[in-house]
Structure formats: C-alpha cells, structure tokens
Amino acid sequence: MSSATWRNVFTYNKYAQITARAVRQSLKEAERVAAEKRGVTALRYQRWENGVGGAQVYLNPEEDKGLSKPAV
C-alpha cells in the first residue's frame, strides 16, 4: 500500500479537510480556539450588471452573525 491510498477513497479537498480537523483537535485549548476561528468562512455573491456591482448576498446568513469582519 502506498501513502496515497486516500486518493481512491475521497478527493484532495476532503483529505485536506480531515487532516486540518485532526490537527486542530490535537492542539491545546487556547491554540485550538484560535485555529477554529481562522477556519470560519462566509460565502457570499454579488451580481454585476453593466459594470456595476449589486448588493452582496450571504449564502449562509445564520453563521455570519458571529463574524467580526466581513470576508473579502
């Protein structure tokens, strides 16, 4: 078996997600909390018409309440 057997089971993105979660869980409490905050993401989109951007719409608004700064 090679070290890349995970490729037959799931995608690289899923592999990266699993390993990141394992690393975060192995940290001490203070470092773990800071790492989890960095892992929070917000997804939004904006429709452009005639070179002018419209209003930005969050795709997950209930999760955005805890964010201190908007995603760019």
CHARMM-style PDB file with segment names, atoms N, HN, CA, C and O in Angstrom:
ATOM      1  N   MET     1       0.837  -1.185   0.000  1.00  0.00      PROA
ATOM      2  CA  MET     1       0.000   0.000   0.000  1.00  0.00      PROA
ATOM      3  C   MET     1       0.879   1.245   0.000  1.00  0.00      PROA
ATOM      4  O   MET     1       1.864   1.335   0.733  1.00  0.00      PROA
ATOM      5  N   SER     2       0.508   2.169  -0.815  1.00  0.00      PROA
ATOM      6  HN  SER     2      -0.292   2.095  -1.410  1.00  0.00      PROA
ATOM      7  CA  SER     2       1.269   3.419  -0.841  1.00  0.00      PROA
ATOM      8  C   SER     2       0.656   4.420   0.138  1.00  0.00      PROA
ATOM      9  O   SER     2      -0.419   4.195   0.695  1.00  0.00      PROA
ATOM     10  N   SER     3       1.363   5.519   0.330  1.00  0.00      PROA
ATOM     11  HN  SER     3       2.236   5.701  -0.121  1.00  0.00      PROA
ATOM     12  CA  SER     3       0.865   6.541   1.251  1.00  0.00      PROA
ATOM     13  C   SER     3      -0.259   7.361   0.632  1.00  0.00      PROA
ATOM     14  O   SER     3      -0.896   8.153   1.327  1.00  0.00      PROA
ATOM     15  N   ALA     4      -0.512   7.186  -0.647  1.00  0.00      PROA
ATOM     16  HN  ALA     4       0.005   6.542  -1.211  1.00  0.00      PROA
ATOM     17  CA  ALA     4      -1.551   7.963  -1.328  1.00  0.00      PROA
ATOM     18  C   ALA     4      -2.807   7.133  -1.575  1.00  0.00      PROA
ATOM     19  O   ALA     4      -3.534   7.399  -2.533  1.00  0.00      PROA
ATOM     20  N   THR     5      -3.077   6.143  -0.743  1.00  0.00      PROA
ATOM     21  HN  THR     5      -2.486   5.928   0.035  1.00  0.00      PROA
ATOM     22  CA  THR     5      -4.269   5.316  -0.930  1.00  0.00      PROA
ATOM     23  C   THR     5      -5.546   6.093  -0.706  1.00  0.00      PROA
ATOM     24  O   THR     5      -6.601   5.690  -1.197  1.00  0.00      PROA
ATOM     25  N   TRP     6      -5.484   7.185   0.015  1.00  0.00      PROA
ATOM     26  HN  TRP     6      -4.627   7.512   0.414  1.00  0.00      PROA
ATOM     27  CA  TRP     6      -6.674   8.002   0.251  1.00  0.00      PROA
ATOM     28  C   TRP     6      -7.256   8.527  -1.052  1.00  0.00      PROA
ATOM     29  O   TRP     6      -8.442   8.854  -1.103  1.00  0.00      PROA
ATOM     30  N   ARG     7      -6.454   8.617  -2.105  1.00  0.00      PROA
ATOM     31  HN  ARG     7      -5.491   8.351  -2.063  1.00  0.00      PROA
ATOM     32  CA  ARG     7      -6.943   9.131  -3.391  1.00  0.00      PROA
ATOM     33  C   ARG     7      -8.024   8.245  -3.993  1.00  0.00      PROA
ATOM     34  O   ARG     7      -8.863   8.721  -4.757  1.00  0.00      PROA
ATOM     35  N   ASN     8      -8.009   6.964  -3.657  1.00  0.00      PROA
ATOM     36  HN  ASN     8      -7.327   6.577  -3.037  1.00  0.00      PROA
ATOM     37  CA  ASN     8      -9.028   6.048  -4.168  1.00  0.00      PROA
ATOM     38  C   ASN     8     -10.338   6.180  -3.405  1.00  0.00      PROA
ATOM     39  O   ASN     8     -11.376   5.705  -3.866  1.00  0.00      PROA
ATOM     40  N   VAL     9     -10.295   6.824  -2.239  1.00  0.00      PROA
ATOM     41  HN  VAL     9      -9.452   7.210  -1.865  1.00  0.00      PROA
ATOM     42  CA  VAL     9     -11.470   6.882  -1.383  1.00  0.00      PROA
ATOM     43  C   VAL     9     -12.177   8.230  -1.465  1.00  0.00      PROA
ATOM     44  O   VAL     9     -13.404   8.272  -1.564  1.00  0.00      PROA
ATOM     45  N   PHE    10     -11.421   9.347  -1.426  1.00  0.00      PROA
ATOM     46  HN  PHE    10     -10.425   9.313  -1.346  1.00  0.00      PROA
ATOM     47  CA  PHE    10     -12.047  10.669  -1.480  1.00  0.00      PROA
ATOM     48  C   PHE    10     -11.123  11.677  -2.143  1.00  0.00      PROA
ATOM     49  O   PHE    10      -9.963  11.381  -2.429  1.00  0.00      PROA
ATOM     50  N   THR    11     -11.648  12.869  -2.385  1.00  0.00      PROA
ATOM     51  HN  THR    11     -12.590  13.110  -2.153  1.00  0.00      PROA
ATOM     52  CA  THR    11     -10.911  13.905  -3.111  1.00  0.00      PROA
ATOM     53  C   THR    11      -9.868  14.556  -2.223  1.00  0.00      PROA
ATOM     54  O   THR    11      -9.853  14.362  -1.007  1.00  0.00      PROA
ATOM     55  N   TYR    12      -8.996  15.332  -2.850  1.00  0.00      PROA
ATOM     56  HN  TYR    12      -9.008  15.490  -3.838  1.00  0.00      PROA
ATOM     57  CA  TYR    12      -7.962  16.042  -2.101  1.00  0.00      PROA
ATOM     58  C   TYR    12      -8.582  17.045  -1.127  1.00  0.00      PROA
ATOM     59  O   TYR    12      -8.092  17.206  -0.009  1.00  0.00      PROA
ATOM     60  N   ASN    13      -9.648  17.713  -1.543  1.00  0.00      PROA
ATOM     61  HN  ASN    13     -10.045  17.582  -2.451  1.00  0.00      PROA
ATOM     62  CA  ASN    13     -10.296  18.681  -0.649  1.00  0.00      PROA
ATOM     63  C   ASN    13     -10.817  18.007   0.615  1.00  0.00      PROA
ATOM     64  O   ASN    13     -10.669  18.546   1.711  1.00  0.00      PROA
ATOM     65  N   LYS    14     -11.418  16.847   0.471  1.00  0.00      PROA
ATOM     66  HN  LYS    14     -11.539  16.409  -0.420  1.00  0.00      PROA
ATOM     67  CA  LYS    14     -11.918  16.115   1.632  1.00  0.00      PROA
ATOM     68  C   LYS    14     -10.754  15.657   2.508  1.00  0.00      PROA
ATOM     69  O   LYS    14     -10.832  15.728   3.734  1.00  0.00      PROA
ATOM     70  N   TYR    15      -9.682  15.192   1.886  1.00  0.00      PROA
ATOM     71  HN  TYR    15      -9.618  15.134   0.889  1.00  0.00      PROA
ATOM     72  CA  TYR    15      -8.482  14.783   2.628  1.00  0.00      PROA
ATOM     73  C   TYR    15      -7.915  15.952   3.427  1.00  0.00      PROA
ATOM     74  O   TYR    15      -7.574  15.795   4.599  1.00  0.00      PROA
ATOM     75  N   ALA    16      -7.812  17.124   2.800  1.00  0.00      PROA
ATOM     76  HN  ALA    16      -8.089  17.252   1.847  1.00  0.00      PROA
ATOM     77  CA  ALA    16      -7.293  18.309   3.470  1.00  0.00      PROA
ATOM     78  C   ALA    16      -8.199  18.715   4.627  1.00  0.00      PROA
ATOM     79  O   ALA    16      -7.713  19.141   5.675  1.00  0.00      PROA
ATOM     80  N   GLN    17      -9.505  18.585   4.446  1.00  0.00      PROA
ATOM     81  HN  GLN    17      -9.900  18.239   3.594  1.00  0.00      PROA
ATOM     82  CA  GLN    17     -10.456  18.920   5.500  1.00  0.00      PROA
ATOM     83  C   GLN    17     -10.292  17.980   6.703  1.00  0.00      PROA
ATOM     84  O   GLN    17     -10.310  18.429   7.849  1.00  0.00      PROA
ATOM     85  N   ILE    18     -10.136  16.708   6.444  1.00  0.00      PROA
ATOM     86  HN  ILE    18     -10.122  16.344   5.513  1.00  0.00      PROA
ATOM     87  CA  ILE    18      -9.978  15.725   7.516  1.00  0.00      PROA
ATOM     88  C   ILE    18      -8.683  15.953   8.278  1.00  0.00      PROA
ATOM     89  O   ILE    18      -8.674  15.930   9.509  1.00  0.00      PROA
ATOM     90  N   THR    19      -7.591  16.172   7.557  1.00  0.00      PROA
ATOM     91  HN  THR    19      -7.599  16.191   6.558  1.00  0.00      PROA
ATOM     92  CA  THR    19      -6.312  16.378   8.237  1.00  0.00      PROA
ATOM     93  C   THR    19      -6.291  17.685   9.018  1.00  0.00      PROA
ATOM     94  O   THR    19      -5.718  17.742  10.107  1.00  0.00      PROA
ATOM     95  N   ALA    20      -6.910  18.745   8.477  1.00  0.00      PROA
ATOM     96  HN  ALA    20      -7.375  18.699   7.593  1.00  0.00      PROA
ATOM     97  CA  ALA    20      -6.966  20.026   9.191  1.00  0.00      PROA
ATOM     98  C   ALA    20      -7.761  19.872  10.484  1.00  0.00      PROA
ATOM     99  O   ALA    20      -7.369  20.405  11.522  1.00  0.00      PROA
ATOM    100  N   ARG    21      -8.866  19.149  10.425  1.00  0.00      PROA
ATOM    101  HN  ARG    21      -9.184  18.716   9.582  1.00  0.00      PROA
ATOM    102  CA  ARG    21      -9.673  18.930  11.622  1.00  0.00      PROA
ATOM    103  C   ARG    21      -8.880  18.137  12.663  1.00  0.00      PROA
ATOM    104  O   ARG    21      -8.946  18.440  13.854  1.00  0.00      PROA
ATOM    105  N   ALA    22      -8.129  17.121  12.219  1.00  0.00      PROA
ATOM    106  HN  ALA    22      -8.075  16.875  11.251  1.00  0.00      PROA
ATOM    107  CA  ALA    22      -7.330  16.321  13.147  1.00  0.00      PROA
ATOM    108  C   ALA    22      -6.249  17.168  13.811  1.00  0.00      PROA
ATOM    109  O   ALA    22      -5.996  17.024  15.007  1.00  0.00      PROA
ATOM    110  N   VAL    23      -5.612  18.045  13.048  1.00  0.00      PROA
ATOM    111  HN  VAL    23      -5.817  18.163  12.076  1.00  0.00      PROA
ATOM    112  CA  VAL    23      -4.576  18.913  13.617  1.00  0.00      PROA
ATOM    113  C   VAL    23      -5.191  19.879  14.617  1.00  0.00      PROA
ATOM    114  O   VAL    23      -4.645  20.073  15.703  1.00  0.00      PROA
ATOM    115  N   ARG    24      -6.334  20.495  14.262  1.00  0.00      PROA
ATOM    116  HN  ARG    24      -6.778  20.338  13.380  1.00  0.00      PROA
ATOM    117  CA  ARG    24      -6.989  21.436  15.184  1.00  0.00      PROA
ATOM    118  C   ARG    24      -7.376  20.753  16.485  1.00  0.00      PROA
ATOM    119  O   ARG    24      -7.216  21.333  17.560  1.00  0.00      PROA
ATOM    120  N   GLN    25      -7.883  19.526  16.402  1.00  0.00      PROA
ATOM    121  HN  GLN    25      -8.013  19.055  15.530  1.00  0.00      PROA
ATOM    122  CA  GLN    25      -8.313  18.819  17.598  1.00  0.00      PROA
ATOM    123  C   GLN    25      -7.136  18.410  18.482  1.00  0.00      PROA
ATOM    124  O   GLN    25      -7.315  18.198  19.681  1.00  0.00      PROA
ATOM    125  N   SER    26      -5.946  18.296  17.914  1.00  0.00      PROA
ATOM    126  HN  SER    26      -5.801  18.468  16.940  1.00  0.00      PROA
ATOM    127  CA  SER    26      -4.787  17.880  18.695  1.00  0.00      PROA
ATOM    128  C   SER    26      -4.117  19.037  19.431  1.00  0.00      PROA
ATOM    129  O   SER    26      -3.232  18.810  20.256  1.00  0.00      PROA
ATOM    130  N   LEU    27      -4.523  20.267  19.146  1.00  0.00      PROA
ATOM    131  HN  LEU    27      -5.242  20.452  18.476  1.00  0.00      PROA
ATOM    132  CA  LEU    27      -3.911  21.430  19.781  1.00  0.00      PROA
ATOM    133  C   LEU    27      -4.418  21.624  21.208  1.00  0.00      PROA
ATOM    134  O   LEU    27      -5.474  21.112  21.580  1.00  0.00      PROA
ATOM    135  N   LYS    28      -3.651  22.369  21.996  1.00  0.00      PROA
ATOM    136  HN  LYS    28      -2.793  22.784  21.693  1.00  0.00      PROA
ATOM    137  CA  LYS    28      -4.106  22.744  23.333  1.00  0.00      PROA
ATOM    138  C   LYS    28      -5.265  23.718  23.197  1.00  0.00      PROA
ATOM    139  O   LYS    28      -5.479  24.291  22.129  1.00  0.00      PROA
ATOM    140  N   GLU    29      -6.012  23.906  24.278  1.00  0.00      PROA
ATOM    141  HN  GLU    29      -5.838  23.441  25.146  1.00  0.00      PROA
ATOM    142  CA  GLU    29      -7.269  24.673  24.235  1.00  0.00      PROA
ATOM    143  C   GLU    29      -7.117  26.068  23.627  1.00  0.00      PROA
ATOM    144  O   GLU    29      -7.893  26.427  22.742  1.00  0.00      PROA
ATOM    145  N   ALA    30      -6.150  26.860  24.069  1.00  0.00      PROA
ATOM    146  HN  ALA    30      -5.520  26.568  24.789  1.00  0.00      PROA
ATOM    147  CA  ALA    30      -6.008  28.239  23.582  1.00  0.00      PROA
ATOM    148  C   ALA    30      -5.676  28.269  22.091  1.00  0.00      PROA
ATOM    149  O   ALA    30      -6.256  29.047  21.334  1.00  0.00      PROA
ATOM    150  N   GLU    31      -4.746  27.423  21.682  1.00  0.00      PROA
ATOM    151  HN  GLU    31      -4.275  26.791  22.298  1.00  0.00      PROA
ATOM    152  CA  GLU    31      -4.378  27.375  20.266  1.00  0.00      PROA
ATOM    153  C   GLU    31      -5.509  26.806  19.421  1.00  0.00      PROA
ATOM    154  O   GLU    31      -5.709  27.230  18.283  1.00  0.00      PROA
ATOM    155  N   ARG    32      -6.257  25.837  19.976  1.00  0.00      PROA
ATOM    156  HN  ARG    32      -6.095  25.492  20.901  1.00  0.00      PROA
ATOM    157  CA  ARG    32      -7.362  25.225  19.238  1.00  0.00      PROA
ATOM    158  C   ARG    32      -8.463  26.237  18.946  1.00  0.00      PROA
ATOM    159  O   ARG    32      -9.001  26.273  17.840  1.00  0.00      PROA
ATOM    160  N   VAL    33      -8.795  27.054  19.934  1.00  0.00      PROA
ATOM    161  HN  VAL    33      -8.357  27.025  20.832  1.00  0.00      PROA
ATOM    162  CA  VAL    33      -9.840  28.065  19.745  1.00  0.00      PROA
ATOM    163  C   VAL    33      -9.420  29.063  18.669  1.00  0.00      PROA
ATOM    164  O   VAL    33     -10.228  29.435  17.818  1.00  0.00      PROA
ATOM    165  N   ALA    34      -8.163  29.497  18.704  1.00  0.00      PROA
ATOM    166  HN  ALA    34      -7.507  29.196  19.395  1.00  0.00      PROA
ATOM    167  CA  ALA    34      -7.664  30.437  17.697  1.00  0.00      PROA
ATOM    168  C   ALA    34      -7.688  29.804  16.313  1.00  0.00      PROA
ATOM    169  O   ALA    34      -8.043  30.475  15.344  1.00  0.00      PROA
ATOM    170  N   ALA    35      -7.322  28.537  16.195  1.00  0.00      PROA
ATOM    171  HN  ALA    35      -7.034  27.992  16.982  1.00  0.00      PROA
ATOM    172  CA  ALA    35      -7.316  27.853  14.906  1.00  0.00      PROA
ATOM    173  C   ALA    35      -8.735  27.666  14.373  1.00  0.00      PROA
ATOM    174  O   ALA    35      -8.960  27.783  13.168  1.00  0.00      PROA
ATOM    175  N   GLU    36      -9.686  27.379  15.247  1.00  0.00      PROA
ATOM    176  HN  GLU    36      -9.504  27.284  16.226  1.00  0.00      PROA
ATOM    177  CA  GLU    36     -11.071  27.215  14.812  1.00  0.00      PROA
ATOM    178  C   GLU    36     -11.650  28.529  14.307  1.00  0.00      PROA
ATOM    179  O   GLU    36     -12.449  28.530  13.370  1.00  0.00      PROA
ATOM    180  N   LYS    37     -11.262  29.645  14.912  1.00  0.00      PROA
ATOM    181  HN  LYS    37     -10.613  29.644  15.673  1.00  0.00      PROA
ATOM    182  CA  LYS    37     -11.731  30.947  14.442  1.00  0.00      PROA
ATOM    183  C   LYS    37     -11.215  31.234  13.045  1.00  0.00      PROA
ATOM    184  O   LYS    37     -11.927  31.821  12.231  1.00  0.00      PROA
ATOM    185  N   ARG    38      -9.988  30.828  12.756  1.00  0.00      PROA
ATOM    186  HN  ARG    38      -9.409  30.351  13.418  1.00  0.00      PROA
ATOM    187  CA  ARG    38      -9.431  31.033  11.414  1.00  0.00      PROA
ATOM    188  C   ARG    38     -10.134  30.161  10.387  1.00  0.00      PROA
ATOM    189  O   ARG    38     -10.139  30.484   9.199  1.00  0.00      PROA
ATOM    190  N   GLY    39     -10.726  29.058  10.830  1.00  0.00      PROA
ATOM    191  HN  GLY    39     -10.722  28.795  11.795  1.00  0.00      PROA
ATOM    192  CA  GLY    39     -11.383  28.139   9.925  1.00  0.00      PROA
ATOM    193  C   GLY    39     -12.787  28.561   9.523  1.00  0.00      PROA
ATOM    194  O   GLY    39     -13.369  27.960   8.620  1.00  0.00      PROA
ATOM    195  N   VAL    40     -13.348  29.582  10.169  1.00  0.00      PROA
ATOM    196  HN  VAL    40     -12.875  30.070  10.903  1.00  0.00      PROA
ATOM    197  CA  VAL    40     -14.707  30.036   9.852  1.00  0.00      PROA
ATOM    198  C   VAL    40     -14.684  30.795   8.521  1.00  0.00      PROA
ATOM    199  O   VAL    40     -13.858  31.684   8.313  1.00  0.00      PROA
ATOM    200  N   THR    41     -15.584  30.435   7.645  1.00  0.00      PROA
ATOM    201  HN  THR    41     -16.255  29.713   7.814  1.00  0.00      PROA
ATOM    202  CA  THR    41     -15.666  31.113   6.354  1.00  0.00      PROA
ATOM    203  C   THR    41     -17.091  31.585   6.102  1.00  0.00      PROA
ATOM    204  O   THR    41     -18.048  31.030   6.642  1.00  0.00      PROA
ATOM    205  N   ALA    42     -17.214  32.593   5.293  1.00  0.00      PROA
ATOM    206  HN  ALA    42     -16.437  33.043   4.854  1.00  0.00      PROA
ATOM    207  CA  ALA    42     -18.522  33.096   4.891  1.00  0.00      PROA
ATOM    208  C   ALA    42     -18.555  33.117   3.366  1.00  0.00      PROA
ATOM    209  O   ALA    42     -17.598  33.547   2.722  1.00  0.00      PROA
ATOM    210  N   LEU    43     -19.639  32.660   2.806  1.00  0.00      PROA
ATOM    211  HN  LEU    43     -20.416  32.310   3.329  1.00  0.00      PROA
ATOM    212  CA  LEU    43     -19.772  32.618   1.359  1.00  0.00      PROA
ATOM    213  C   LEU    43     -20.813  33.635   0.938  1.00  0.00      PROA
ATOM    214  O   LEU    43     -21.934  33.636   1.446  1.00  0.00      PROA
ATOM    215  N   ARG    44     -20.443  34.496   0.015  1.00  0.00      PROA
ATOM    216  HN  ARG    44     -19.533  34.496  -0.398  1.00  0.00      PROA
ATOM    217  CA  ARG    44     -21.383  35.495  -0.490  1.00  0.00      PROA
ATOM    218  C   ARG    44     -21.157  35.687  -1.976  1.00  0.00      PROA
ATOM    219  O   ARG    44     -20.100  35.351  -2.511  1.00  0.00      PROA
ATOM    220  N   TYR    45     -22.166  36.233  -2.631  1.00  0.00      PROA
ATOM    221  HN  TYR    45     -23.025  36.507  -2.197  1.00  0.00      PROA
ATOM    222  CA  TYR    45     -22.033  36.506  -4.056  1.00  0.00      PROA
ATOM    223  C   TYR    45     -22.603  37.875  -4.366  1.00  0.00      PROA
ATOM    224  O   TYR    45     -23.327  38.469  -3.567  1.00  0.00      PROA
ATOM    225  N   GLN    46     -22.259  38.356  -5.543  1.00  0.00      PROA
ATOM    226  HN  GLN    46     -21.670  37.874  -6.192  1.00  0.00      PROA
ATOM    227  CA  GLN    46     -22.692  39.688  -5.963  1.00  0.00      PROA
ATOM    228  C   GLN    46     -22.953  39.642  -7.460  1.00  0.00      PROA
ATOM    229  O   GLN    46     -22.105  39.179  -8.223  1.00  0.00      PROA
ATOM    230  N   ARG    47     -24.108  40.114  -7.884  1.00  0.00      PROA
ATOM    231  HN  ARG    47     -24.797  40.491  -7.264  1.00  0.00      PROA
ATOM    232  CA  ARG    47     -24.451  40.134  -9.301  1.00  0.00      PROA
ATOM    233  C   ARG    47     -24.006  41.465  -9.895  1.00  0.00      PROA
ATOM    234  O   ARG    47     -24.286  42.530  -9.346  1.00  0.00      PROA
ATOM    235  N   TRP    48     -23.310  41.386 -11.023  1.00  0.00      PROA
ATOM    236  HN  TRP    48     -23.082  40.521 -11.469  1.00  0.00      PROA
ATOM    237  CA  TRP    48     -22.823  42.581 -11.720  1.00  0.00      PROA
ATOM    238  C   TRP    48     -23.631  42.782 -13.002  1.00  0.00      PROA
ATOM    239  O   TRP    48     -23.849  41.844 -13.768  1.00  0.00      PROA
ATOM    240  N   GLU    49     -24.071  44.023 -13.220  1.00  0.00      PROA
ATOM    241  HN  GLU    49     -23.893  44.786 -12.597  1.00  0.00      PROA
ATOM    242  CA  GLU    49     -24.783  44.376 -14.449  1.00  0.00      PROA
ATOM    243  C   GLU    49     -24.257  45.705 -14.951  1.00  0.00      PROA
ATOM    244  O   GLU    49     -24.197  46.681 -14.203  1.00  0.00      PROA
ATOM    245  N   ASN    50     -23.882  45.743 -16.199  1.00  0.00      PROA
ATOM    246  HN  ASN    50     -23.931  44.951 -16.808  1.00  0.00      PROA
ATOM    247  CA  ASN    50     -23.365  46.956 -16.844  1.00  0.00      PROA
ATOM    248  C   ASN    50     -22.177  47.555 -16.086  1.00  0.00      PROA
ATOM    249  O   ASN    50     -22.067  48.775 -15.969  1.00  0.00      PROA
ATOM    250  N   GLY    51     -21.305  46.713 -15.580  1.00  0.00      PROA
ATOM    251  HN  GLY    51     -21.395  45.721 -15.675  1.00  0.00      PROA
ATOM    252  CA  GLY    51     -20.110  47.177 -14.888  1.00  0.00      PROA
ATOM    253  C   GLY    51     -20.338  47.682 -13.482  1.00  0.00      PROA
ATOM    254  O   GLY    51     -19.418  48.228 -12.872  1.00  0.00      PROA
ATOM    255  N   VAL    52     -21.548  47.515 -12.943  1.00  0.00      PROA
ATOM    256  HN  VAL    52     -22.295  47.072 -13.438  1.00  0.00      PROA
ATOM    257  CA  VAL    52     -21.853  47.975 -11.590  1.00  0.00      PROA
ATOM    258  C   VAL    52     -22.241  46.766 -10.738  1.00  0.00      PROA
ATOM    259  O   VAL    52     -23.088  45.959 -11.123  1.00  0.00      PROA
ATOM    260  N   GLY    53     -21.609  46.665  -9.589  1.00  0.00      PROA
ATOM    261  HN  GLY    53     -20.922  47.320  -9.276  1.00  0.00      PROA
ATOM    262  CA  GLY    53     -21.913  45.554  -8.691  1.00  0.00      PROA
ATOM    263  C   GLY    53     -23.170  45.806  -7.898  1.00  0.00      PROA
ATOM    264  O   GLY    53     -23.409  46.916  -7.422  1.00  0.00      PROA
ATOM    265  N   GLY    54     -23.970  44.774  -7.759  1.00  0.00      PROA
ATOM    266  HN  GLY    54     -23.776  43.872  -8.145  1.00  0.00      PROA
ATOM    267  CA  GLY    54     -25.192  44.881  -6.973  1.00  0.00      PROA
ATOM    268  C   GLY    54     -24.918  44.585  -5.511  1.00  0.00      PROA
ATOM    269  O   GLY    54     -23.768  44.571  -5.070  1.00  0.00      PROA
ATOM    270  N   ALA    55     -25.969  44.352  -4.776  1.00  0.00      PROA
ATOM    271  HN  ALA    55     -26.903  44.364  -5.134  1.00  0.00      PROA
ATOM    272  CA  ALA    55     -25.848  44.062  -3.347  1.00  0.00      PROA
ATOM    273  C   ALA    55     -25.202  42.699  -3.140  1.00  0.00      PROA
ATOM    274  O   ALA    55     -25.428  41.771  -3.916  1.00  0.00      PROA
ATOM    275  N   GLN    56     -24.408  42.587  -2.101  1.00  0.00      PROA
ATOM    276  HN  GLN    56     -24.225  43.341  -1.471  1.00  0.00      PROA
ATOM    277  CA  GLN    56     -23.784  41.317  -1.771  1.00  0.00      PROA
ATOM    278  C   GLN    56     -24.756  40.495  -0.943  1.00  0.00      PROA
ATOM    279  O   GLN    56     -25.348  40.999   0.012  1.00  0.00      PROA
ATOM    280  N   VAL    57     -24.918  39.242  -1.305  1.00  0.00      PROA
ATOM    281  HN  VAL    57     -24.437  38.833  -2.081  1.00  0.00      PROA
ATOM    282  CA  VAL    57     -25.859  38.362  -0.634  1.00  0.00      PROA
ATOM    283  C   VAL    57     -25.085  37.217   0.009  1.00  0.00      PROA
ATOM    284  O   VAL    57     -24.334  36.515  -0.668  1.00  0.00      PROA
ATOM    285  N   TYR    58     -25.266  37.026   1.320  1.00  0.00      PROA
ATOM    286  HN  TYR    58     -25.876  37.596   1.870  1.00  0.00      PROA
ATOM    287  CA  TYR    58     -24.626  35.919   2.022  1.00  0.00      PROA
ATOM    288  C   TYR    58     -25.423  34.641   1.781  1.00  0.00      PROA
ATOM    289  O   TYR    58     -26.652  34.646   1.848  1.00  0.00      PROA
ATOM    290  N   LEU    59     -24.722  33.557   1.504  1.00  0.00      PROA
ATOM    291  HN  LEU    59     -23.724  33.554   1.450  1.00  0.00      PROA
ATOM    292  CA  LEU    59     -25.385  32.287   1.273  1.00  0.00      PROA
ATOM    293  C   LEU    59     -25.649  31.533   2.567  1.00  0.00      PROA
ATOM    294  O   LEU    59     -26.463  30.610   2.586  1.00  0.00      PROA
ATOM    295  N   ASN    60     -24.978  31.907   3.641  1.00  0.00      PROA
ATOM    296  HN  ASN    60     -24.316  32.657   3.625  1.00  0.00      PROA
ATOM    297  CA  ASN    60     -25.199  31.281   4.944  1.00  0.00      PROA
ATOM    298  C   ASN    60     -25.336  32.367   6.007  1.00  0.00      PROA
ATOM    299  O   ASN    60     -24.451  32.498   6.853  1.00  0.00      PROA
ATOM    300  N   PRO    61     -26.421  33.155   5.994  1.00  0.00      PROA
ATOM    301  CA  PRO    61     -26.542  34.314   6.883  1.00  0.00      PROA
ATOM    302  C   PRO    61     -26.588  33.966   8.366  1.00  0.00      PROA
ATOM    303  O   PRO    61     -26.128  34.768   9.179  1.00  0.00      PROA
ATOM    304  N   GLU    62     -27.120  32.813   8.758  1.00  0.00      PROA
ATOM    305  HN  GLU    62     -27.494  32.162   8.098  1.00  0.00      PROA
ATOM    306  CA  GLU    62     -27.196  32.495  10.175  1.00  0.00      PROA
ATOM    307  C   GLU    62     -25.825  32.273  10.783  1.00  0.00      PROA
ATOM    308  O   GLU    62     -25.663  32.449  11.991  1.00  0.00      PROA
ATOM    309  N   GLU    63     -24.837  31.894   9.995  1.00  0.00      PROA
ATOM    310  HN  GLU    63     -24.969  31.751   9.014  1.00  0.00      PROA
ATOM    311  CA  GLU    63     -23.489  31.683  10.502  1.00  0.00      PROA
ATOM    312  C   GLU    63     -22.689  32.976  10.520  1.00  0.00      PROA
ATOM    313  O   GLU    63     -21.666  33.051  11.201  1.00  0.00      PROA
ATOM    314  N   ASP    64     -23.128  33.992   9.791  1.00  0.00      PROA
ATOM    315  HN  ASP    64     -23.959  33.931   9.238  1.00  0.00      PROA
ATOM    316  CA  ASP    64     -22.373  35.237   9.669  1.00  0.00      PROA
ATOM    317  C   ASP    64     -22.509  36.139  10.886  1.00  0.00      PROA
ATOM    318  O   ASP    64     -21.751  37.101  11.006  1.00  0.00      PROA
ATOM    319  N   LYS    65     -23.429  35.872  11.780  1.00  0.00      PROA
ATOM    320  HN  LYS    65     -24.044  35.090  11.682  1.00  0.00      PROA
ATOM    321  CA  LYS    65     -23.639  36.739  12.928  1.00  0.00      PROA
ATOM    322  C   LYS    65     -22.429  36.799  13.846  1.00  0.00      PROA
ATOM    323  O   LYS    65     -22.183  37.837  14.460  1.00  0.00      PROA
ATOM    324  N   GLY    66     -21.668  35.720  13.958  1.00  0.00      PROA
ATOM    325  HN  GLY    66     -21.867  34.876  13.459  1.00  0.00      PROA
ATOM    326  CA  GLY    66     -20.533  35.663  14.859  1.00  0.00      PROA
ATOM    327  C   GLY    66     -19.247  36.207  14.265  1.00  0.00      PROA
ATOM    328  O   GLY    66     -18.241  36.278  14.971  1.00  0.00      PROA
ATOM    329  N   LEU    67     -19.236  36.592  13.007  1.00  0.00      PROA
ATOM    330  HN  LEU    67     -20.053  36.534  12.434  1.00  0.00      PROA
ATOM    331  CA  LEU    67     -18.017  37.078  12.376  1.00  0.00      PROA
ATOM    332  C   LEU    67     -17.720  38.506  12.775  1.00  0.00      PROA
ATOM    333  O   LEU    67     -18.626  39.337  12.830  1.00  0.00      PROA
ATOM    334  N   SER    68     -16.460  38.804  13.055  1.00  0.00      PROA
ATOM    335  HN  SER    68     -15.723  38.129  13.010  1.00  0.00      PROA
ATOM    336  CA  SER    68     -16.094  40.157  13.451  1.00  0.00      PROA
ATOM    337  C   SER    68     -15.777  41.029  12.252  1.00  0.00      PROA
ATOM    338  O   SER    68     -15.926  42.249  12.326  1.00  0.00      PROA
ATOM    339  N   LYS    69     -15.341  40.435  11.147  1.00  0.00      PROA
ATOM    340  HN  LYS    69     -15.220  39.444  11.087  1.00  0.00      PROA
ATOM    341  CA  LYS    69     -15.058  41.217   9.950  1.00  0.00      PROA
ATOM    342  C   LYS    69     -15.597  40.478   8.733  1.00  0.00      PROA
ATOM    343  O   LYS    69     -15.639  39.248   8.740  1.00  0.00      PROA
ATOM    344  N   PRO    70     -16.006  41.184   7.697  1.00  0.00      PROA
ATOM    345  CA  PRO    70     -16.576  40.515   6.526  1.00  0.00      PROA
ATOM    346  C   PRO    70     -15.495  39.846   5.685  1.00  0.00      PROA
ATOM    347  O   PRO    70     -14.342  40.277   5.666  1.00  0.00      PROA
ATOM    348  N   ALA    71     -15.892  38.787   4.993  1.00  0.00      PROA
ATOM    349  HN  ALA    71     -16.828  38.437   5.009  1.00  0.00      PROA
ATOM    350  CA  ALA    71     -14.970  38.128   4.079  1.00  0.00      PROA
ATOM    351  C   ALA    71     -14.787  38.979   2.841  1.00  0.00      PROA
ATOM    352  O   ALA    71     -15.729  39.622   2.378  1.00  0.00      PROA
ATOM    353  N   VAL    72     -13.597  38.984   2.312  1.00  0.00      PROA
ATOM    354  HN  VAL    72     -12.832  38.461   2.689  1.00  0.00      PROA
ATOM    355  CA  VAL    72     -13.310  39.813   1.132  1.00  0.00      PROA
ATOM    356  C   VAL    72     -13.112  38.950  -0.066  1.00  0.00      PROA
ATOM    357  OT1 VAL    72     -12.860  39.459  -1.158  1.00  0.00      PROA
TER     358      VAL     72
END
